[in-house]
Each structure stands twice: as structure tokens, then as C-alpha cells.
């Protein structure tokens, strides 16, 4: 499965997106990331780091959550 990407939405909320579909929303980046991690525990959750760039896009992604480890 591809990464889950948490991106800002218009209106100040955040959406967690996987395969071009919103799987979770939150008032903060962390809240959206946590909800997405609960729904997709085996996938990486990354957040778009938004900075001013000439092309207008985010410059990097920050790692938020990795796959949950299995208990032994």
C-alpha cells in the first residue's frame, strides 16, 4: 500500500489521503494522522511540510507514524 499523506485543506482542517481518497480528517495535522494510523496501522503516515517554494508545492514530507509492530 502507498503512504498515507496528511495535507492541509481549505478552512484550516487536515485530510489524510491514500490512493487519492480521503480516509480521515482532523482539526490538526496530528489528529488526522492519528486517525489514519488507527485505520491503516500497517502503512506509513507522512505529513506534507508546506513552505514557500517557487512552484508553490510542499518541499518535503515529514514522517509521522510507521507500521505498528507486532507483539511477540
N, CA, C and O atoms as a Maestro MAE file, in Angstrom:
{
 s_m_m2io_version
 :::
 2.0.0
}

f_m_ct {
 s_m_title
 :::
 protein
 m_atom[288] {
  # First column is atom index #
  i_m_mmod_type
  r_m_x_coord
  r_m_y_coord
  r_m_z_coord
  i_m_residue_number
  s_m_chain_name
  s_m_pdb_residue_name
  s_m_pdb_atom_name
  i_m_atomic_number
  :::
  1 25 0.833 -1.181 0.000 1 A "UNK " " N  " 7
  2 3 0.000 0.000 0.000 1 A "UNK " " CA " 6
  3 2 0.880 1.248 0.000 1 A "UNK " " C  " 6
  4 15 1.933 1.262 0.639 1 A "UNK " " O  " 8
  5 25 0.466 2.275 -0.697 2 A "UNK " " N  " 7
  6 3 1.214 3.534 -0.677 2 A "UNK " " CA " 6
  7 2 1.064 4.248 0.657 2 A "UNK " " C  " 6
  8 15 0.183 3.929 1.455 2 A "UNK " " O  " 8
  9 25 1.929 5.206 0.881 3 A "UNK " " N  " 7
  10 3 1.875 6.011 2.093 3 A "UNK " " CA " 6
  11 2 0.549 6.744 2.216 3 A "UNK " " C  " 6
  12 15 -0.134 7.010 1.227 3 A "UNK " " O  " 8
  13 25 0.205 7.060 3.453 4 A "UNK " " N  " 7
  14 3 -0.910 7.947 3.756 4 A "UNK " " CA " 6
  15 2 -0.296 9.333 3.927 4 A "UNK " " C  " 6
  16 15 0.650 9.503 4.696 4 A "UNK " " O  " 8
  17 25 -0.827 10.317 3.220 5 A "UNK " " N  " 7
  18 3 -0.286 11.666 3.260 5 A "UNK " " CA " 6
  19 2 -1.293 12.596 3.920 5 A "UNK " " C  " 6
  20 15 -2.449 12.662 3.501 5 A "UNK " " O  " 8
  21 25 -0.861 13.315 4.949 6 A "UNK " " N  " 7
  22 3 -1.712 14.274 5.648 6 A "UNK " " CA " 6
  23 2 -1.417 15.651 5.057 6 A "UNK " " C  " 6
  24 15 -0.284 16.130 5.102 6 A "UNK " " O  " 8
  25 25 -2.454 16.277 4.504 7 A "UNK " " N  " 7
  26 3 -2.306 17.567 3.838 7 A "UNK " " CA " 6
  27 2 -3.326 18.565 4.379 7 A "UNK " " C  " 6
  28 15 -4.403 18.169 4.824 7 A "UNK " " O  " 8
  29 25 -2.996 19.858 4.345 8 A "UNK " " N  " 7
  30 3 -3.972 20.866 4.776 8 A "UNK " " CA " 6
  31 2 -5.100 21.002 3.764 8 A "UNK " " C  " 6
  32 15 -4.899 20.847 2.559 8 A "UNK " " O  " 8
  33 25 -6.289 21.294 4.279 9 A "UNK " " N  " 7
  34 3 -7.456 21.549 3.430 9 A "UNK " " CA " 6
  35 2 -7.849 23.015 3.583 9 A "UNK " " C  " 6
  36 15 -7.405 23.698 4.506 9 A "UNK " " O  " 8
  37 25 -8.675 23.479 2.679 10 A "UNK " " N  " 7
  38 3 -9.211 24.830 2.827 10 A "UNK " " CA " 6
  39 2 -10.081 24.861 4.071 10 A "UNK " " C  " 6
  40 15 -10.797 23.902 4.358 10 A "UNK " " O  " 8
  41 25 -10.021 25.931 4.788 11 A "UNK " " N  " 7
  42 3 -10.810 26.047 6.007 11 A "UNK " " CA " 6
  43 2 -10.022 25.712 7.259 11 A "UNK " " C  " 6
  44 15 -10.558 25.802 8.363 11 A "UNK " " O  " 8
  45 25 -8.755 25.327 7.112 12 A "UNK " " N  " 7
  46 3 -7.906 25.089 8.268 12 A "UNK " " CA " 6
  47 2 -7.901 23.683 8.821 12 A "UNK " " C  " 6
  48 15 -7.244 23.437 9.833 12 A "UNK " " O  " 8
  49 25 -8.606 22.747 8.200 13 A "UNK " " N  " 7
  50 3 -8.575 21.365 8.668 13 A "UNK " " CA " 6
  51 2 -7.526 20.585 7.875 13 A "UNK " " C  " 6
  52 15 -6.910 21.110 6.948 13 A "UNK " " O  " 8
  53 25 -7.338 19.325 8.261 14 A "UNK " " N  " 7
  54 3 -6.357 18.472 7.598 14 A "UNK " " CA " 6
  55 2 -7.014 17.167 7.166 14 A "UNK " " C  " 6
  56 15 -7.909 16.656 7.840 14 A "UNK " " O  " 8
  57 25 -6.558 16.634 6.032 15 A "UNK " " N  " 7
  58 3 -7.086 15.382 5.499 15 A "UNK " " CA " 6
  59 2 -5.955 14.395 5.315 15 A "UNK " " C  " 6
  60 15 -4.871 14.757 4.859 15 A "UNK " " O  " 8
  61 25 -6.209 13.143 5.671 16 A "UNK " " N  " 7
  62 3 -5.276 12.049 5.426 16 A "UNK " " CA " 6
  63 2 -5.735 11.353 4.144 16 A "UNK " " C  " 6
  64 15 -6.864 10.870 4.058 16 A "UNK " " O  " 8
  65 25 -4.853 11.308 3.158 17 A "UNK " " N  " 7
  66 3 -5.208 10.831 1.824 17 A "UNK " " CA " 6
  67 2 -4.359 9.610 1.460 17 A "UNK " " C  " 6
  68 15 -3.144 9.602 1.656 17 A "UNK " " O  " 8
  69 25 -5.018 8.590 0.930 18 A "UNK " " N  " 7
  70 3 -4.333 7.400 0.417 18 A "UNK " " CA " 6
  71 2 -5.024 7.000 -0.873 18 A "UNK " " C  " 6
  72 15 -6.250 6.900 -0.922 18 A "UNK " " O  " 8
  73 25 -4.246 6.774 -1.907 19 A "UNK " " N  " 7
  74 3 -4.790 6.414 -3.222 19 A "UNK " " CA " 6
  75 2 -5.819 7.432 -3.707 19 A "UNK " " C  " 6
  76 15 -6.860 7.060 -4.250 19 A "UNK " " O  " 8
  77 25 -5.525 8.710 -3.510 20 A "UNK " " N  " 7
  78 3 -6.367 9.828 -3.948 20 A "UNK " " CA " 6
  79 2 -7.738 9.869 -3.268 20 A "UNK " " C  " 6
  80 15 -8.669 10.498 -3.772 20 A "UNK " " O  " 8
  81 25 -7.856 9.192 -2.118 21 A "UNK " " N  " 7
  82 3 -9.114 9.194 -1.357 21 A "UNK " " CA " 6
  83 2 -8.853 9.651 0.061 21 A "UNK " " C  " 6
  84 15 -7.846 9.283 0.666 21 A "UNK " " O  " 8
  85 25 -9.753 10.449 0.585 22 A "UNK " " N  " 7
  86 3 -9.645 10.893 1.970 22 A "UNK " " CA " 6
  87 2 -10.084 9.750 2.872 22 A "UNK " " C  " 6
  88 15 -11.195 9.236 2.746 22 A "UNK " " O  " 8
  89 25 -9.189 9.354 3.794 23 A "UNK " " N  " 7
  90 3 -9.537 8.270 4.715 23 A "UNK " " CA " 6
  91 2 -9.787 8.784 6.128 23 A "UNK " " C  " 6
  92 15 -10.389 8.084 6.942 23 A "UNK " " O  " 8
  93 25 -9.325 10.015 6.433 24 A "UNK " " N  " 7
  94 3 -9.546 10.597 7.757 24 A "UNK " " CA " 6
  95 2 -9.381 12.109 7.668 24 A "UNK " " C  " 6
  96 15 -8.673 12.626 6.805 24 A "UNK " " O  " 8
  97 25 -10.057 12.808 8.589 25 A "UNK " " N  " 7
  98 3 -9.934 14.259 8.695 25 A "UNK " " CA " 6
  99 2 -9.725 14.622 10.158 25 A "UNK " " C  " 6
  100 15 -10.121 13.880 11.057 25 A "UNK " " O  " 8
  101 25 -9.102 15.767 10.383 26 A "UNK " " N  " 7
  102 3 -8.904 16.241 11.742 26 A "UNK " " CA " 6
  103 2 -8.706 17.739 11.764 26 A "UNK " " C  " 6
  104 15 -8.402 18.360 10.746 26 A "UNK " " O  " 8
  105 25 -8.885 18.317 12.957 27 A "UNK " " N  " 7
  106 3 -8.687 19.757 13.124 27 A "UNK " " CA " 6
  107 2 -7.202 20.122 13.102 27 A "UNK " " C  " 6
  108 15 -6.840 21.254 12.782 27 A "UNK " " O  " 8
  109 25 -6.346 19.153 13.446 28 A "UNK " " N  " 7
  110 3 -4.904 19.365 13.418 28 A "UNK " " CA " 6
  111 2 -4.257 18.279 12.573 28 A "UNK " " C  " 6
  112 15 -4.870 17.254 12.276 28 A "UNK " " O  " 8
  113 25 -3.011 18.521 12.193 29 A "UNK " " N  " 7
  114 3 -2.267 17.530 11.423 29 A "UNK " " CA " 6
  115 2 -2.127 16.239 12.236 29 A "UNK " " C  " 6
  116 15 -2.281 15.140 11.703 29 A "UNK " " O  " 8
  117 25 -1.837 16.384 13.512 30 A "UNK " " N  " 7
  118 3 -1.660 15.223 14.372 30 A "UNK " " CA " 6
  119 2 -2.952 14.418 14.505 30 A "UNK " " C  " 6
  120 15 -2.918 13.189 14.448 30 A "UNK " " O  " 8
  121 25 -4.084 15.088 14.680 31 A "UNK " " N  " 7
  122 3 -5.361 14.390 14.822 31 A "UNK " " CA " 6
  123 2 -5.691 13.595 13.563 31 A "UNK " " C  " 6
  124 15 -6.124 12.446 13.657 31 A "UNK " " O  " 8
  125 25 -5.496 14.182 12.400 32 A "UNK " " N  " 7
  126 3 -5.756 13.471 11.145 32 A "UNK " " CA " 6
  127 2 -4.792 12.300 10.985 32 A "UNK " " C  " 6
  128 15 -5.184 11.225 10.532 32 A "UNK " " O  " 8
  129 25 -3.529 12.511 11.360 33 A "UNK " " N  " 7
  130 3 -2.531 11.443 11.269 33 A "UNK " " CA " 6
  131 2 -2.837 10.280 12.198 33 A "UNK " " C  " 6
  132 15 -2.688 9.121 11.812 33 A "UNK " " O  " 8
  133 25 -3.263 10.581 13.419 34 A "UNK " " N  " 7
  134 3 -3.600 9.520 14.369 34 A "UNK " " CA " 6
  135 2 -4.801 8.709 13.902 34 A "UNK " " C  " 6
  136 15 -4.801 7.483 14.014 34 A "UNK " " O  " 8
  137 25 -5.821 9.378 13.381 35 A "UNK " " N  " 7
  138 3 -6.994 8.665 12.871 35 A "UNK " " CA " 6
  139 2 -6.608 7.761 11.703 35 A "UNK " " C  " 6
  140 15 -7.058 6.618 11.617 35 A "UNK " " O  " 8
  141 25 -5.772 8.284 10.806 36 A "UNK " " N  " 7
  142 3 -5.332 7.493 9.656 36 A "UNK " " CA " 6
  143 2 -4.504 6.293 10.113 36 A "UNK " " C  " 6
  144 15 -4.632 5.200 9.562 36 A "UNK " " O  " 8
  145 25 -3.657 6.501 11.120 37 A "UNK " " N  " 7
  146 3 -2.817 5.411 11.629 37 A "UNK " " CA " 6
  147 2 -3.670 4.321 12.276 37 A "UNK " " C  " 6
  148 15 -3.357 3.136 12.166 37 A "UNK " " O  " 8
  149 25 -4.744 4.724 12.947 38 A "UNK " " N  " 7
  150 3 -5.661 3.738 13.528 38 A "UNK " " CA " 6
  151 2 -6.363 2.931 12.435 38 A "UNK " " C  " 6
  152 15 -6.595 1.733 12.595 38 A "UNK " " O  " 8
  153 25 -6.701 3.593 11.320 39 A "UNK " " N  " 7
  154 3 -7.388 2.909 10.220 39 A "UNK " " CA " 6
  155 2 -6.455 2.054 9.370 39 A "UNK " " C  " 6
  156 15 -6.852 1.002 8.869 39 A "UNK " " O  " 8
  157 25 -5.219 2.508 9.211 40 A "UNK " " N  " 7
  158 3 -4.233 1.812 8.367 40 A "UNK " " CA " 6
  159 2 -2.956 1.574 9.162 40 A "UNK " " C  " 6
  160 15 -1.935 2.199 8.875 40 A "UNK " " O  " 8
  161 25 -2.987 0.678 10.165 41 A "UNK " " N  " 7
  162 3 -1.842 0.513 11.070 41 A "UNK " " CA " 6
  163 2 -0.588 -0.056 10.398 41 A "UNK " " C  " 6
  164 15 0.502 0.063 10.958 41 A "UNK " " O  " 8
  165 25 -0.707 -0.660 9.236 42 A "UNK " " N  " 7
  166 3 0.449 -1.254 8.573 42 A "UNK " " CA " 6
  167 2 1.081 -0.349 7.524 42 A "UNK " " C  " 6
  168 15 2.010 -0.768 6.832 42 A "UNK " " O  " 8
  169 25 0.599 0.879 7.391 43 A "UNK " " N  " 7
  170 3 1.121 1.807 6.392 43 A "UNK " " CA " 6
  171 2 1.831 2.978 7.062 43 A "UNK " " C  " 6
  172 15 1.558 3.305 8.217 43 A "UNK " " O  " 8
  173 25 2.731 3.597 6.334 44 A "UNK " " N  " 7
  174 3 3.422 4.794 6.818 44 A "UNK " " CA " 6
  175 2 2.496 5.992 6.666 44 A "UNK " " C  " 6
  176 15 1.790 6.120 5.665 44 A "UNK " " O  " 8
  177 25 2.504 6.865 7.664 45 A "UNK " " N  " 7
  178 3 1.746 8.115 7.607 45 A "UNK " " CA " 6
  179 2 2.766 9.246 7.582 45 A "UNK " " C  " 6
  180 15 3.610 9.353 8.472 45 A "UNK " " O  " 8
  181 25 2.684 10.086 6.560 46 A "UNK " " N  " 7
  182 3 3.596 11.227 6.427 46 A "UNK " " CA " 6
  183 2 2.781 12.507 6.307 46 A "UNK " " C  " 6
  184 15 1.632 12.490 5.864 46 A "UNK " " O  " 8
  185 25 3.393 13.614 6.709 47 A "UNK " " N  " 7
  186 3 2.721 14.908 6.637 47 A "UNK " " CA " 6
  187 2 3.438 15.795 5.641 47 A "UNK " " C  " 6
  188 15 4.668 15.844 5.614 47 A "UNK " " O  " 8
  189 25 2.674 16.490 4.828 48 A "UNK " " N  " 7
  190 3 3.242 17.440 3.887 48 A "UNK " " CA " 6
  191 2 3.754 18.640 4.669 48 A "UNK " " C  " 6
  192 15 3.005 19.250 5.432 48 A "UNK " " O  " 8
  193 25 5.020 18.981 4.484 49 A "UNK " " N  " 7
  194 3 5.592 20.157 5.130 49 A "UNK " " CA " 6
  195 2 5.497 21.295 4.133 49 A "UNK " " C  " 6
  196 15 6.153 21.267 3.092 49 A "UNK " " O  " 8
  197 25 4.704 22.271 4.437 50 A "UNK " " N  " 7
  198 3 4.440 23.346 3.489 50 A "UNK " " CA " 6
  199 2 5.404 24.495 3.751 50 A "UNK " " C  " 6
  200 15 5.528 24.983 4.874 50 A "UNK " " O  " 8
  201 25 6.069 24.906 2.710 51 A "UNK " " N  " 7
  202 3 6.966 26.059 2.763 51 A "UNK " " CA " 6
  203 2 6.781 26.847 1.483 51 A "UNK " " C  " 6
  204 15 6.228 26.344 0.504 51 A "UNK " " O  " 8
  205 25 7.237 28.062 1.497 52 A "UNK " " N  " 7
  206 3 7.154 28.889 0.296 52 A "UNK " " CA " 6
  207 2 8.180 28.396 -0.716 52 A "UNK " " C  " 6
  208 15 9.384 28.445 -0.461 52 A "UNK " " O  " 8
  209 25 7.708 27.928 -1.851 53 A "UNK " " N  " 7
  210 3 8.579 27.498 -2.937 53 A "UNK " " CA " 6
  211 2 8.143 28.194 -4.202 53 A "UNK " " C  " 6
  212 15 7.010 28.661 -4.317 53 A "UNK " " O  " 8
  213 25 9.051 28.256 -5.143 54 A "UNK " " N  " 7
  214 3 8.741 28.923 -6.405 54 A "UNK " " CA " 6
  215 2 7.590 28.252 -7.147 54 A "UNK " " C  " 6
  216 15 6.772 28.928 -7.770 54 A "UNK " " O  " 8
  217 25 7.524 26.904 -7.081 55 A "UNK " " N  " 7
  218 3 6.457 26.195 -7.788 55 A "UNK " " CA " 6
  219 2 5.191 26.055 -6.950 55 A "UNK " " C  " 6
  220 15 4.185 25.538 -7.436 55 A "UNK " " O  " 8
  221 25 5.229 26.511 -5.687 56 A "UNK " " N  " 7
  222 3 4.037 26.512 -4.845 56 A "UNK " " CA " 6
  223 2 3.744 25.223 -4.120 56 A "UNK " " C  " 6
  224 15 2.783 25.165 -3.353 56 A "UNK " " O  " 8
  225 25 4.550 24.161 -4.334 57 A "UNK " " N  " 7
  226 3 4.289 22.874 -3.693 57 A "UNK " " CA " 6
  227 2 5.052 22.709 -2.394 57 A "UNK " " C  " 6
  228 15 5.947 23.500 -2.098 57 A "UNK " " O  " 8
  229 25 4.708 21.679 -1.602 58 A "UNK " " N  " 7
  230 3 5.457 21.414 -0.372 58 A "UNK " " CA " 6
  231 2 6.871 20.935 -0.722 58 A "UNK " " C  " 6
  232 15 7.072 20.285 -1.748 58 A "UNK " " O  " 8
  233 25 7.845 21.257 0.132 59 A "UNK " " N  " 7
  234 3 9.214 20.904 -0.211 59 A "UNK " " CA " 6
  235 2 9.605 19.506 0.236 59 A "UNK " " C  " 6
  236 15 10.490 18.904 -0.372 59 A "UNK " " O  " 8
  237 25 8.984 18.971 1.267 60 A "UNK " " N  " 7
  238 3 9.329 17.641 1.775 60 A "UNK " " CA " 6
  239 2 8.120 17.062 2.493 60 A "UNK " " C  " 6
  240 15 7.100 17.723 2.685 60 A "UNK " " O  " 8
  241 25 8.274 15.806 2.881 61 A "UNK " " N  " 7
  242 3 7.285 15.168 3.736 61 A "UNK " " CA " 6
  243 2 7.966 14.809 5.048 61 A "UNK " " C  " 6
  244 15 9.139 14.436 5.062 61 A "UNK " " O  " 8
  245 25 7.234 14.921 6.142 62 A "UNK " " N  " 7
  246 3 7.739 14.531 7.458 62 A "UNK " " CA " 6
  247 2 7.089 13.222 7.849 62 A "UNK " " C  " 6
  248 15 5.886 13.038 7.664 62 A "UNK " " O  " 8
  249 25 7.877 12.319 8.384 63 A "UNK " " N  " 7
  250 3 7.371 11.038 8.850 63 A "UNK " " CA " 6
  251 2 6.595 11.253 10.144 63 A "UNK " " C  " 6
  252 15 7.101 11.889 11.069 63 A "UNK " " O  " 8
  253 25 5.378 10.731 10.218 64 A "UNK " " N  " 7
  254 3 4.576 10.847 11.437 64 A "UNK " " CA " 6
  255 2 4.500 9.515 12.173 64 A "UNK " " C  " 6
  256 15 4.848 9.425 13.350 64 A "UNK " " O  " 8
  257 25 4.044 8.487 11.475 65 A "UNK " " N  " 7
  258 3 3.871 7.174 12.076 65 A "UNK " " CA " 6
  259 2 4.334 6.107 11.092 65 A "UNK " " C  " 6
  260 15 4.127 6.230 9.885 65 A "UNK " " O  " 8
  261 25 4.957 5.070 11.613 66 A "UNK " " N  " 7
  262 3 5.331 3.920 10.796 66 A "UNK " " CA " 6
  263 2 4.384 2.767 11.070 66 A "UNK " " C  " 6
  264 15 3.466 2.899 11.880 66 A "UNK " " O  " 8
  265 25 4.593 1.649 10.413 67 A "UNK " " N  " 7
  266 3 3.747 0.485 10.676 67 A "UNK " " CA " 6
  267 2 3.852 0.071 12.144 67 A "UNK " " C  " 6
  268 15 4.928 0.134 12.739 67 A "UNK " " O  " 8
  269 25 2.741 -0.347 12.711 68 A "UNK " " N  " 7
  270 3 2.747 -0.821 14.099 68 A "UNK " " CA " 6
  271 2 3.478 -2.152 14.157 68 A "UNK " " C  " 6
  272 15 3.336 -3.003 13.278 68 A "UNK " " O  " 8
  273 25 4.260 -2.308 15.211 69 A "UNK " " N  " 7
  274 3 4.999 -3.553 15.390 69 A "UNK " " CA " 6
  275 2 4.075 -4.614 15.966 69 A "UNK " " C  " 6
  276 15 3.185 -4.328 16.766 69 A "UNK " " O  " 8
  277 25 4.312 -5.837 15.538 70 A "UNK " " N  " 7
  278 3 3.516 -6.948 16.057 70 A "UNK " " CA " 6
  279 2 4.082 -7.391 17.391 70 A "UNK " " C  " 6
  280 15 5.298 -7.420 17.579 70 A "UNK " " O  " 8
  281 25 3.201 -7.736 18.319 71 A "UNK " " N  " 7
  282 3 3.626 -8.221 19.626 71 A "UNK " " CA " 6
  283 2 4.154 -9.633 19.501 71 A "UNK " " C  " 6
  284 15 3.696 -10.424 18.677 71 A "UNK " " O  " 8
  285 25 5.127 -9.925 20.337 72 A "UNK " " N  " 7
  286 3 5.680 -11.293 20.329 72 A "UNK " " CA " 6
  287 2 5.033 -12.136 21.357 72 A "UNK " " C  " 6
  288 15 5.371 -13.311 21.494 72 A "UNK " " O  " 8
  :::
 }
 m_bond[287] {
  # First column is bond index #
  i_m_from
  i_m_to
  i_m_order
  :::
  1 1 2 1
  2 2 3 1
  3 3 4 2
  4 3 5 1
  5 5 6 1
  6 6 7 1
  7 7 8 2
  8 7 9 1
  9 9 10 1
  10 10 11 1
  11 11 12 2
  12 11 13 1
  13 13 14 1
  14 14 15 1
  15 15 16 2
  16 15 17 1
  17 17 18 1
  18 18 19 1
  19 19 20 2
  20 19 21 1
  21 21 22 1
  22 22 23 1
  23 23 24 2
  24 23 25 1
  25 25 26 1
  26 26 27 1
  27 27 28 2
  28 27 29 1
  29 29 30 1
  30 30 31 1
  31 31 32 2
  32 31 33 1
  33 33 34 1
  34 34 35 1
  35 35 36 2
  36 35 37 1
  37 37 38 1
  38 38 39 1
  39 39 40 2
  40 39 41 1
  41 41 42 1
  42 42 43 1
  43 43 44 2
  44 43 45 1
  45 45 46 1
  46 46 47 1
  47 47 48 2
  48 47 49 1
  49 49 50 1
  50 50 51 1
  51 51 52 2
  52 51 53 1
  53 53 54 1
  54 54 55 1
  55 55 56 2
  56 55 57 1
  57 57 58 1
  58 58 59 1
  59 59 60 2
  60 59 61 1
  61 61 62 1
  62 62 63 1
  63 63 64 2
  64 63 65 1
  65 65 66 1
  66 66 67 1
  67 67 68 2
  68 67 69 1
  69 69 70 1
  70 70 71 1
  71 71 72 2
  72 71 73 1
  73 73 74 1
  74 74 75 1
  75 75 76 2
  76 75 77 1
  77 77 78 1
  78 78 79 1
  79 79 80 2
  80 79 81 1
  81 81 82 1
  82 82 83 1
  83 83 84 2
  84 83 85 1
  85 85 86 1
  86 86 87 1
  87 87 88 2
  88 87 89 1
  89 89 90 1
  90 90 91 1
  91 91 92 2
  92 91 93 1
  93 93 94 1
  94 94 95 1
  95 95 96 2
  96 95 97 1
  97 97 98 1
  98 98 99 1
  99 99 100 2
  100 99 101 1
  101 101 102 1
  102 102 103 1
  103 103 104 2
  104 103 105 1
  105 105 106 1
  106 106 107 1
  107 107 108 2
  108 107 109 1
  109 109 110 1
  110 110 111 1
  111 111 112 2
  112 111 113 1
  113 113 114 1
  114 114 115 1
  115 115 116 2
  116 115 117 1
  117 117 118 1
  118 118 119 1
  119 119 120 2
  120 119 121 1
  121 121 122 1
  122 122 123 1
  123 123 124 2
  124 123 125 1
  125 125 126 1
  126 126 127 1
  127 127 128 2
  128 127 129 1
  129 129 130 1
  130 130 131 1
  131 131 132 2
  132 131 133 1
  133 133 134 1
  134 134 135 1
  135 135 136 2
  136 135 137 1
  137 137 138 1
  138 138 139 1
  139 139 140 2
  140 139 141 1
  141 141 142 1
  142 142 143 1
  143 143 144 2
  144 143 145 1
  145 145 146 1
  146 146 147 1
  147 147 148 2
  148 147 149 1
  149 149 150 1
  150 150 151 1
  151 151 152 2
  152 151 153 1
  153 153 154 1
  154 154 155 1
  155 155 156 2
  156 155 157 1
  157 157 158 1
  158 158 159 1
  159 159 160 2
  160 159 161 1
  161 161 162 1
  162 162 163 1
  163 163 164 2
  164 163 165 1
  165 165 166 1
  166 166 167 1
  167 167 168 2
  168 167 169 1
  169 169 170 1
  170 170 171 1
  171 171 172 2
  172 171 173 1
  173 173 174 1
  174 174 175 1
  175 175 176 2
  176 175 177 1
  177 177 178 1
  178 178 179 1
  179 179 180 2
  180 179 181 1
  181 181 182 1
  182 182 183 1
  183 183 184 2
  184 183 185 1
  185 185 186 1
  186 186 187 1
  187 187 188 2
  188 187 189 1
  189 189 190 1
  190 190 191 1
  191 191 192 2
  192 191 193 1
  193 193 194 1
  194 194 195 1
  195 195 196 2
  196 195 197 1
  197 197 198 1
  198 198 199 1
  199 199 200 2
  200 199 201 1
  201 201 202 1
  202 202 203 1
  203 203 204 2
  204 203 205 1
  205 205 206 1
  206 206 207 1
  207 207 208 2
  208 207 209 1
  209 209 210 1
  210 210 211 1
  211 211 212 2
  212 211 213 1
  213 213 214 1
  214 214 215 1
  215 215 216 2
  216 215 217 1
  217 217 218 1
  218 218 219 1
  219 219 220 2
  220 219 221 1
  221 221 222 1
  222 222 223 1
  223 223 224 2
  224 223 225 1
  225 225 226 1
  226 226 227 1
  227 227 228 2
  228 227 229 1
  229 229 230 1
  230 230 231 1
  231 231 232 2
  232 231 233 1
  233 233 234 1
  234 234 235 1
  235 235 236 2
  236 235 237 1
  237 237 238 1
  238 238 239 1
  239 239 240 2
  240 239 241 1
  241 241 242 1
  242 242 243 1
  243 243 244 2
  244 243 245 1
  245 245 246 1
  246 246 247 1
  247 247 248 2
  248 247 249 1
  249 249 250 1
  250 250 251 1
  251 251 252 2
  252 251 253 1
  253 253 254 1
  254 254 255 1
  255 255 256 2
  256 255 257 1
  257 257 258 1
  258 258 259 1
  259 259 260 2
  260 259 261 1
  261 261 262 1
  262 262 263 1
  263 263 264 2
  264 263 265 1
  265 265 266 1
  266 266 267 1
  267 267 268 2
  268 267 269 1
  269 269 270 1
  270 270 271 1
  271 271 272 2
  272 271 273 1
  273 273 274 1
  274 274 275 1
  275 275 276 2
  276 275 277 1
  277 277 278 1
  278 278 279 1
  279 279 280 2
  280 279 281 1
  281 281 282 1
  282 282 283 1
  283 283 284 2
  284 283 285 1
  285 285 286 1
  286 286 287 1
  287 287 288 2
  :::
 }
}
